[in-house]
Amino acid sequence: MELTRRICGCVLIACLSLFCGPIDSAQPAMLHDGQHDFDFEIGKWKAHVKKLTHPLSDSKQWEDYDGTVVTAPFMEGKGNLSEMNVDGATSHTHIQIIAVRLYNPSSKQWSIYGASAKGGVFDPPQVGQFDGNRGEFYASDTF
């Protein structure tokens, strides 16, 4: 009987702590409002890109591309559009791609939709956010 009362007392204390919350009155950390995380890219920039020539192989051969990136905001900063035009130094291949980025204020995350002039359709979106100076974006791609 004494053991049963002790167990019930411990369970009651555990349940009260769940319902009453922690004794520490520290405020929960505020979520970062990332709406301005891509503002650094607004404008016209020189671009230097390195592309693996044979992806998904053991190849370590890269090709350099040079050109420009132009990024403009829309919807009062809740989105932006980037267009990149670069040319390969050795293959003389031209790459033209766009990225449409949309910010979701509820989830505090960005969705990035990309398309190339070669393919003509948007890839599945990359979704994620920044933590400090590091951005983590995830997508399911077919290659």
N, CA, C and O atoms as a DFTB+ gen file, in Angstrom:
572 C
 N C O
     1  1       0.825      -1.192       0.000
     2  2       0.000       0.000       0.000
     3  2       0.869       1.255       0.000
     4  3       0.598       2.198      -0.743
     5  1       1.922       1.269       0.839
     6  2       2.825       2.423       0.910
     7  2       3.527       2.636      -0.435
     8  3       3.680       3.770      -0.888
     9  1       3.954       1.535      -1.071
    10  2       4.625       1.621      -2.366
    11  2       3.659       2.180      -3.428
    12  3       4.064       2.966      -4.285
    13  1       2.385       1.773      -3.366
    14  2       1.389       2.264      -4.317
    15  2       1.199       3.763      -4.171
    16  3       1.084       4.461      -5.178
    17  1       1.162       4.285      -2.932
    18  2       0.999       5.731      -2.707
    19  2       2.204       6.505      -3.237
    20  3       2.049       7.583      -3.811
    21  1       3.401       5.958      -3.046
    22  2       4.609       6.639      -3.540
    23  2       4.589       6.714      -5.067
    24  3       4.900       7.756      -5.644
    25  1       4.226       5.615      -5.716
    26  2       4.180       5.598      -7.182
    27  2       3.121       6.581      -7.666
    28  3       3.370       7.345      -8.599
    29  1       1.933       6.573      -7.041
    30  2       0.871       7.505      -7.432
    31  2       1.315       8.948      -7.219
    32  3       1.012       9.820      -8.033
    33  1       2.036       9.201      -6.120
    34  2       2.535      10.553      -5.851
    35  2       3.518      11.000      -6.914
    36  3       3.470      12.145      -7.366
    37  1       4.416      10.101      -7.319
    38  2       5.391      10.435      -8.367
    39  2       4.689      10.686      -9.693
    40  3       5.055      11.612     -10.416
    41  1       3.674       9.866     -10.028
    42  2       2.932      10.053     -11.267
    43  2       2.192      11.384     -11.236
    44  3       2.160      12.091     -12.244
    45  1       1.594      11.742     -10.091
    46  2       0.876      13.009      -9.961
    47  2       1.822      14.191     -10.156
    48  3       1.479      15.150     -10.848
    49  1       2.999      14.133      -9.558
    50  2       3.986      15.216      -9.714
    51  2       4.404      15.326     -11.181
    52  3       4.515      16.431     -11.712
    53  1       4.637      14.186     -11.840
    54  2       5.028      14.206     -13.250
    55  2       3.919      14.816     -14.099
    56  3       4.197      15.620     -14.988
    57  1       2.656      14.441     -13.836
    58  2       1.533      14.990     -14.605
    59  2       1.382      16.481     -14.364
    60  3       1.128      17.229     -15.308
    61  1       1.530      16.932     -13.130
    62  2       1.427      18.368     -12.846
    63  2       2.509      19.146     -13.566
    64  3       2.261      20.236     -14.080
    65  1       3.718      18.584     -13.605
    66  2       4.790      19.309     -14.291
    67  2       4.513      19.408     -15.793
    68  3       4.906      20.388     -16.426
    69  1       3.842      18.408     -16.368
    70  2       3.489      18.477     -17.789
    71  2       2.444      19.552     -18.047
    72  3       2.545      20.289     -19.028
    73  1       1.443      19.649     -17.179
    74  2       0.367      20.603     -17.381
    75  2       0.747      22.017     -16.963
    76  3       0.275      22.982     -17.563
    77  1       1.573      22.152     -15.968
    78  2       1.910      23.479     -15.454
    79  2       3.094      24.088     -16.187
    80  3       3.301      25.300     -16.128
    81  1       3.864      23.271     -16.868
    82  2       5.014      23.774     -17.601
    83  2       6.233      23.879     -16.713
    84  3       6.160      23.584     -15.520
    85  1       7.342      24.290     -17.270
    86  2       8.584      24.366     -16.509
    87  2       8.542      25.494     -15.485
    88  3       7.822      26.479     -15.644
    89  1       9.328      25.322     -14.439
    90  2       9.427      26.362     -13.416
    91  2      10.177      27.553     -13.971
    92  3       9.886      28.695     -13.614
    93  1      11.151      27.294     -14.849
    94  2      11.934      28.357     -15.476
    95  2      11.008      29.222     -16.320
    96  3      10.248      28.698     -17.134
    97  1      11.059      30.523     -16.142
    98  2      10.145      31.422     -16.864
    99  2      10.773      32.006     -18.124
   100  3      10.299      33.024     -18.628
   101  1      11.830      31.384     -18.644
   102  2      12.474      31.888     -19.863
   103  2      11.495      31.835     -21.030
   104  3      10.711      30.893     -21.148
   105  1      11.542      32.837     -21.879
   106  2      10.668      32.916     -23.033
   107  2      11.174      31.959     -24.116
   108  3      12.383      31.771     -24.249
   109  1      10.273      31.352     -24.890
   110  2      10.724      30.497     -25.982
   111  2      11.435      31.333     -27.039
   112  3      11.139      32.515     -27.217
   113  1      12.381      30.698     -27.738
   114  2      13.132      31.403     -28.778
   115  2      12.186      31.790     -29.911
   116  3      11.352      30.990     -30.334
   117  1      12.322      33.022     -30.398
   118  2      11.496      33.498     -31.510
   119  2      12.034      32.897     -32.806
   120  3      13.245      32.781     -32.991
   121  1      11.130      32.521     -33.691
   122  2      11.534      32.025     -34.994
   123  2      12.041      33.192     -35.832
   124  3      11.472      34.283     -35.805
   125  1      13.105      32.956     -36.568
   126  2      13.698      33.968     -37.441
   127  2      12.747      34.272     -38.592
   128  3      12.298      33.355     -39.279
   129  1      12.436      35.542     -38.810
   130  2      11.638      35.942     -39.968
   131  2      12.606      36.090     -41.133
   132  3      13.340      37.075     -41.216
   133  1      12.608      35.118     -42.026
   134  2      13.595      35.065     -43.097
   135  2      13.210      35.758     -44.375
   136  3      13.818      35.500     -45.414
   137  1      12.210      36.641     -44.340
   138  2      11.741      37.273     -45.567
   139  2      12.855      38.001     -46.312
   140  3      12.783      38.129     -47.534
   141  1      13.868      38.473     -45.621
   142  2      14.923      39.258     -46.275
   143  2      16.218      38.459     -46.482
   144  3      17.265      39.037     -46.774
   145  1      16.144      37.143     -46.331
   146  2      17.348      36.319     -46.421
   147  2      18.017      36.334     -47.791
   148  3      19.219      36.083     -47.879
   149  1      17.285      36.616     -48.851
   150  2      17.882      36.664     -50.189
   151  2      18.095      38.087     -50.688
   152  3      18.432      38.284     -51.855
   153  1      17.906      39.077     -49.829
   154  2      18.095      40.470     -50.251
   155  2      19.519      40.739     -50.737
   156  3      19.733      41.631     -51.557
   157  1      20.490      39.978     -50.238
   158  2      21.885      40.183     -50.649
   159  2      22.070      39.976     -52.150
   160  3      23.028      40.489     -52.729
   161  1      21.171      39.236     -52.782
   162  2      21.343      38.906     -54.200
   163  2      20.639      39.887     -55.137
   164  3      20.801      39.803     -56.355
   165  1      19.862      40.811     -54.584
   166  2      19.130      41.768     -55.421
   167  2      20.139      42.615     -56.206
   168  3      21.096      43.140     -55.636
   169  1      19.916      42.741     -57.511
   170  2      20.798      43.533     -58.366
   171  2      21.368      42.702     -59.495
   172  3      20.895      41.600     -59.772
   173  1      22.404      43.247     -60.154
   174  2      23.063      42.559     -61.268
   175  2      24.479      42.213     -60.829
   176  3      25.213      43.065     -60.328
   177  1      24.855      40.948     -61.023
   178  2      26.128      40.447     -60.532
   179  2      26.879      39.695     -61.627
   180  3      26.272      39.117     -62.529
   181  1      28.209      39.712     -61.532
   182  2      29.022      38.810     -62.341
   183  2      28.924      37.441     -61.681
   184  3      28.925      37.333     -60.454
   185  1      28.840      36.394     -62.503
   186  2      28.713      35.040     -61.973
   187  2      29.873      34.180     -62.443
   188  3      30.297      34.257     -63.596
   189  1      30.378      33.362     -61.534
   190  2      31.371      32.344     -61.866
   191  2      30.836      31.034     -61.291
   192  3      30.624      30.910     -60.085
   193  1      30.623      30.062     -62.178
   194  2      30.018      28.789     -61.795
   195  2      30.967      27.664     -62.165
   196  3      31.619      27.707     -63.209
   197  1      31.044      26.652     -61.302
   198  2      31.778      25.427     -61.615
   199  2      30.751      24.314     -61.701
   200  3      29.937      24.131     -60.796
   201  1      30.799      23.556     -62.821
   202  2      29.840      22.468     -63.026
   203  2      30.601      21.171     -63.255
   204  3      31.523      21.109     -64.068
   205  1      30.198      20.137     -62.524
   206  2      30.792      18.810     -62.705
   207  2      30.373      18.294     -64.079
   208  3      29.183      18.227     -64.385
   209  1      31.368      17.927     -64.916
   210  2      31.046      17.551     -66.290
   211  2      30.315      16.220     -66.401
   212  3      29.492      16.052     -67.302
   213  1      30.585      15.287     -65.529
   214  2      29.920      13.977     -65.569
   215  2      29.378      13.639     -64.181
   216  3      29.985      12.857     -63.450
   217  1      28.236      14.228     -63.817
   218  2      27.689      13.958     -62.482
   219  2      27.313      12.486     -62.304
   220  3      27.081      11.766     -63.275
   221  1      27.262      12.067     -61.066
   222  2      26.909      10.691     -60.680
   223  2      27.898       9.675     -61.231
   224  3      27.539       8.530     -61.508
   225  1      29.143      10.103     -61.386
   226  2      30.225       9.196     -61.790
   227  2      31.414       9.511     -60.885
   228  3      31.329      10.363     -60.001
   229  1      32.500       8.824     -61.116
   230  2      33.708       9.090     -60.322
   231  2      34.515      10.252     -60.886
   232  3      35.615      10.530     -60.409
   233  1      33.992      10.919     -61.876
   234  2      34.701      12.015     -62.524
   235  2      34.935      13.164     -61.540
   236  3      34.075      13.492     -60.723
   237  1      36.103      13.753     -61.640
   238  2      36.434      14.925     -60.829
   239  2      36.704      16.123     -61.743
   240  3      37.336      17.098     -61.338
   241  1      36.212      16.031     -62.989
   242  2      36.439      17.064     -63.990
   243  2      35.327      18.107     -63.902
   244  3      34.140      17.786     -63.970
   245  1      35.740      19.349     -63.750
   246  2      34.800      20.469     -63.640
   247  2      35.001      21.412     -64.809
   248  3      36.101      21.522     -65.351
   249  1      33.927      22.096     -65.198
   250  2      34.027      23.137     -66.212
   251  2      33.631      24.463     -65.580
   252  3      32.684      24.533     -64.796
   253  1      34.358      25.502     -65.926
   254  2      34.075      26.850     -65.426
   255  2      33.161      27.579     -66.398
   256  3      33.296      27.464     -67.616
   257  1      32.230      28.331     -65.830
   258  2      31.298      29.160     -66.596
   259  2      31.344      30.575     -66.033
   260  3      31.469      30.765     -64.823
   261  1      31.242      31.564     -66.912
   262  2      31.201      32.959     -66.492
   263  2      30.048      33.669     -67.180
   264  3      29.696      33.359     -68.318
   265  1      29.464      34.632     -66.464
   266  2      28.359      35.393     -67.023
   267  2      27.763      36.320     -65.983
   268  3      28.482      36.945     -65.203
   269  1      26.423      36.404     -65.979
   270  2      25.747      37.332     -65.064
   271  2      24.550      36.659     -64.384
   272  3      23.996      35.671     -64.867
   273  1      24.181      37.243     -63.245
   274  2      22.939      36.910     -62.539
   275  2      22.237      38.227     -62.258
   276  3      22.843      39.173     -61.755
   277  1      20.954      38.277     -62.588
   278  2      20.136      39.457     -62.298
   279  2      18.984      38.995     -61.417
   280  3      18.250      38.073     -61.772
   281  1      18.831      39.650     -60.252
   282  2      17.775      39.272     -59.301
   283  2      16.938      40.503     -58.973
   284  3      17.464      41.567     -58.646
   285  1      15.609      40.329     -59.070
   286  2      14.675      41.421     -58.768
   287  2      13.596      40.916     -57.810
   288  3      13.093      39.802     -57.957
   289  1      13.247      41.754     -56.824
   290  2      12.187      41.366     -55.892
   291  2      10.796      41.601     -56.475
   292  3      10.631      42.389     -57.406
   293  1       9.801      40.916     -55.926
   294  2       8.396      41.188     -56.256
   295  2       7.542      40.887     -55.023
   296  3       8.052      40.352     -54.039
   297  1       6.288      41.213     -55.062
   298  2       5.326      41.037     -53.965
   299  2       5.863      41.590     -52.638
   300  3       5.835      40.918     -51.607
   301  1       6.348      42.826     -52.698
   302  2       6.862      43.516     -51.508
   303  2       7.918      42.703     -50.759
   304  3       7.944      42.689     -49.529
   305  1       8.783      42.028     -51.511
   306  2       9.884      41.287     -50.910
   307  2       9.554      39.863     -50.508
   308  3      10.420      39.159     -49.990
   309  1       8.329      39.420     -50.731
   310  2       7.972      38.044     -50.386
   311  2       8.352      37.069     -51.502
   312  3       8.067      35.874     -51.421
   313  1       8.990      37.590     -52.529
   314  2       9.465      36.761     -53.619
   315  2      10.535      37.477     -54.403
   316  3      10.677      38.696     -54.314
   317  1      11.296      36.707     -55.179
   318  2      12.251      37.315     -56.092
   319  2      12.478      36.375     -57.272
   320  3      12.224      35.173     -57.202
   321  1      12.957      36.963     -58.344
   322  2      13.228      36.239     -59.567
   323  2      14.680      36.463     -59.942
   324  3      15.132      37.604     -60.049
   325  1      15.419      35.364     -60.143
   326  2      16.815      35.450     -60.582
   327  2      16.943      34.819     -61.954
   328  3      16.384      33.755     -62.225
   329  1      17.688      35.493     -62.814
   330  2      18.012      34.925     -64.114
   331  2      19.524      34.860     -64.239
   332  3      20.222      35.857     -64.054
   333  1      20.021      33.660     -64.557
   334  2      21.461      33.476     -64.720
   335  2      21.755      33.095     -66.162
   336  3      21.124      32.197     -66.720
   337  1      22.718      33.786     -66.759
   338  2      23.214      33.491     -68.101
   339  2      24.718      33.341     -68.006
   340  3      25.422      34.300     -67.689
   341  1      25.221      32.132     -68.282
   342  2      26.659      31.881     -68.207
   343  2      27.095      31.068     -69.418
   344  3      26.306      30.334     -70.013
   345  1      28.382      31.219     -69.770
   346  2      28.969      30.488     -70.890
   347  2      30.171      29.695     -70.416
   348  3      30.978      30.176     -69.620
   349  1      30.281      28.451     -70.925
   350  2      31.403      27.581     -70.584
   351  2      32.689      28.058     -71.220
   352  3      32.713      28.454     -72.385
   353  1      33.769      28.015     -70.436
   354  2      35.063      28.499     -70.925
   355  2      35.634      27.599     -72.005
   356  3      36.233      28.091     -72.961
   357  1      35.460      26.285     -71.872
   358  2      36.063      25.375     -72.851
   359  2      35.041      24.788     -73.814
   360  3      35.354      24.584     -74.987
   361  1      33.829      24.513     -73.348
   362  2      32.829      23.876     -74.218
   363  2      32.011      24.891     -75.003
   364  3      31.317      24.528     -75.953
   365  1      32.085      26.142     -74.618
   366  2      31.289      27.204     -75.223
   367  2      29.788      26.915     -75.103
   368  3      28.994      27.356     -75.933
   369  1      29.416      26.176     -74.067
   370  2      28.016      25.870     -73.776
   371  2      27.396      27.053     -73.042
   372  3      28.004      27.624     -72.137
   373  1      26.191      27.410     -73.438
   374  2      25.460      28.502     -72.791
   375  2      24.414      27.900     -71.855
   376  3      23.648      27.023     -72.256
   377  1      24.385      28.366     -70.625
   378  2      23.372      27.937     -69.660
   379  2      22.532      29.154     -69.294
   380  3      23.056      30.197     -68.904
   381  1      21.228      29.000     -69.425
   382  2      20.281      30.062     -69.066
   383  2      19.241      29.431     -68.144
   384  3      18.493      28.541     -68.549
   385  1      19.204      29.908     -66.893
   386  2      18.253      29.374     -65.917
   387  2      17.592      30.511     -65.135
   388  3      18.130      31.613     -65.029
   389  1      16.421      30.211     -64.597
   390  2      15.768      31.153     -63.699
   391  2      15.470      30.433     -62.379
   392  3      15.338      29.211     -62.327
   393  1      15.370      31.228     -61.332
   394  2      14.936      30.743     -60.027
   395  2      13.861      31.698     -59.525
   396  3      14.082      32.906     -59.436
   397  1      12.705      31.151     -59.199
   398  2      11.638      31.930     -58.587
   399  2      11.596      31.509     -57.125
   400  3      11.375      30.340     -56.808
   401  1      11.811      32.476     -56.241
   402  2      11.813      32.191     -54.799
   403  2      10.587      32.832     -54.169
   404  3      10.310      34.010     -54.394
   405  1       9.855      32.055     -53.380
   406  2       8.656      32.553     -52.697
   407  2       8.780      32.294     -51.204
   408  3       9.129      31.192     -50.781
   409  1       8.489      33.322     -50.409
   410  2       8.598      33.217     -48.953
   411  2       7.227      32.939     -48.340
   412  3       6.246      33.603     -48.676
   413  1       7.162      31.963     -47.446
   414  2       5.939      31.627     -46.722
   415  2       6.052      32.185     -45.308
   416  3       6.789      31.627     -44.495
   417  1       5.341      33.277     -44.987
   418  2       5.459      33.886     -43.653
   419  2       4.994      32.975     -42.525
   420  3       5.449      33.126     -41.391
   421  1       4.098      32.033     -42.810
   422  2       3.618      31.127     -41.761
   423  2       4.684      30.120     -41.349
   424  3       4.922      29.914     -40.159
   425  1       5.322      29.496     -42.327
   426  2       6.339      28.482     -42.012
   427  2       7.730      29.088     -41.852
   428  3       8.644      28.424     -41.364
   429  1       7.897      30.371     -42.268
   430  2       9.202      31.049     -42.248
   431  2      10.207      30.346     -43.169
   432  3      11.407      30.329     -42.896
   433  1       9.696      29.767     -44.263
   434  2      10.557      29.049     -45.199
   435  2      10.381      29.590     -46.615
   436  3       9.369      30.200     -46.957
   437  1      11.399      29.343     -47.412
   438  2      11.393      29.704     -48.817
   439  2      11.147      28.451     -49.656
   440  3      11.592      27.361     -49.299
   441  1      10.444      28.613     -50.763
   442  2      10.339      27.591     -51.795
   443  2      11.026      28.161     -53.028
   444  3      10.728      29.274     -53.460
   445  1      11.950      27.386     -53.590
   446  2      12.720      27.841     -54.744
   447  2      12.390      26.941     -55.931
   448  3      12.633      25.735     -55.905
   449  1      11.832      27.558     -56.968
   450  2      11.458      26.840     -58.182
   451  2      12.449      27.215     -59.266
   452  3      12.628      28.398     -59.556
   453  1      13.097      26.230     -59.868
   454  2      14.082      26.497     -60.899
   455  2      13.680      25.911     -62.232
   456  3      13.015      24.877     -62.297
   457  1      14.093      26.584     -63.305
   458  2      13.843      26.087     -64.663
   459  2      14.966      26.554     -65.570
   460  3      15.553      27.617     -65.372
   461  1      15.248      25.734     -66.568
   462  2      16.257      26.119     -67.560
   463  2      15.582      26.351     -68.894
   464  3      14.492      25.839     -69.153
   465  1      16.243      27.132     -69.742
   466  2      15.733      27.358     -71.094
   467  2      15.756      26.043     -71.872
   468  3      14.958      25.842     -72.787
   469  1      16.666      25.161     -71.506
   470  2      16.796      23.871     -72.190
   471  2      15.599      22.962     -71.886
   472  3      15.080      22.303     -72.787
   473  1      15.157      22.923     -70.622
   474  2      14.070      22.029     -70.230
   475  2      12.693      22.640     -70.359
   476  3      11.738      21.962     -70.737
   477  1      12.589      23.922     -70.046
   478  2      11.322      24.625     -70.211
   479  2      10.247      24.318     -69.185
   480  3       9.099      24.722     -69.371
   481  1      10.579      23.611     -68.100
   482  2       9.607      23.338     -67.042
   483  2      10.284      23.553     -65.681
   484  3      11.504      23.447     -65.555
   485  1       9.470      23.854     -64.677
   486  2      10.010      24.021     -63.329
   487  2      10.341      22.673     -62.707
   488  3       9.581      21.713     -62.831
   489  1      11.482      22.615     -62.039
   490  2      11.851      21.443     -61.245
   491  2      11.023      21.439     -59.968
   492  3      10.433      22.462     -59.621
   493  1      10.962      20.300     -59.250
   494  2      10.299      20.311     -57.939
   495  2      10.966      21.366     -57.055
   496  3      12.179      21.556     -57.140
   497  1      10.201      22.048     -56.216
   498  2      10.793      23.132     -55.425
   499  2      11.751      22.617     -54.354
   500  3      11.579      21.534     -53.795
   501  1      12.746      23.424     -54.099
   502  2      13.597      23.230     -52.926
   503  2      12.956      24.051     -51.812
   504  3      12.601      25.209     -52.032
   505  1      12.803      23.481     -50.637
   506  2      12.147      24.177     -49.531
   507  2      13.093      24.193     -48.345
   508  3      13.712      23.180     -48.019
   509  1      13.203      25.356     -47.698
   510  2      14.057      25.449     -46.522
   511  2      14.198      26.869     -46.031
   512  3      13.430      27.759     -46.397
   513  1      15.207      27.060     -45.187
   514  2      15.442      28.366     -44.588
   515  2      16.922      28.489     -44.219
   516  3      17.702      27.544     -44.339
   517  1      17.272      29.687     -43.768
   518  2      18.626      29.965     -43.319
   519  2      18.704      29.833     -41.807
   520  3      17.754      30.146     -41.089
   521  1      19.850      29.364     -41.342
   522  2      20.179      29.352     -39.918
   523  2      21.510      30.085     -39.834
   524  3      22.564      29.505     -40.093
   525  1      21.455      31.369     -39.467
   526  2      22.658      32.198     -39.521
   527  2      23.016      32.435     -40.977
   528  3      22.177      32.885     -41.758
   529  1      24.258      32.136     -41.349
   530  2      24.717      32.320     -42.734
   531  2      24.575      31.057     -43.568
   532  3      25.008      31.026     -44.720
   533  1      23.982      30.027     -43.012
   534  2      23.871      28.742     -43.707
   535  2      22.422      28.484     -44.115
   536  3      21.520      28.516     -43.277
   537  1      22.205      28.230     -45.397
   538  2      20.880      27.891     -45.893
   539  2      20.780      26.395     -46.114
   540  3      21.688      25.781     -46.674
   541  1      19.680      25.812     -45.678
   542  2      19.431      24.388     -45.910
   543  2      18.114      24.263     -46.657
   544  3      17.055      24.623     -46.144
   545  1      18.199      23.741     -47.891
   546  2      17.050      23.608     -48.768
   547  2      17.027      22.184     -49.309
   548  3      18.054      21.656     -49.736
   549  1      15.861      21.573     -49.287
   550  2      15.736      20.169     -49.671
   551  2      14.700      20.009     -50.769
   552  3      13.709      20.737     -50.825
   553  1      14.955      19.020     -51.661
   554  2      14.032      18.731     -52.759
   555  2      14.231      17.291     -53.207
   556  3      15.259      16.673     -52.927
   557  1      13.243      16.774     -53.898
   558  2      13.350      15.479     -54.563
   559  2      13.564      15.762     -56.043
   560  3      12.715      16.364     -56.701
   561  1      14.697      15.324     -56.557
   562  2      15.024      15.576     -57.957
   563  2      15.192      14.269     -58.706
   564  3      15.498      13.233     -58.116
   565  1      14.991      14.329     -59.997
   566  2      15.265      13.205     -60.882
   567  2      16.425      13.619     -61.763
   568  3      16.418      14.703     -62.347
   569  1      17.426      12.750     -61.857
   570  2      18.576      13.073     -62.689
   571  2      18.795      11.937     -63.661
   572  3      19.720      11.988     -64.472
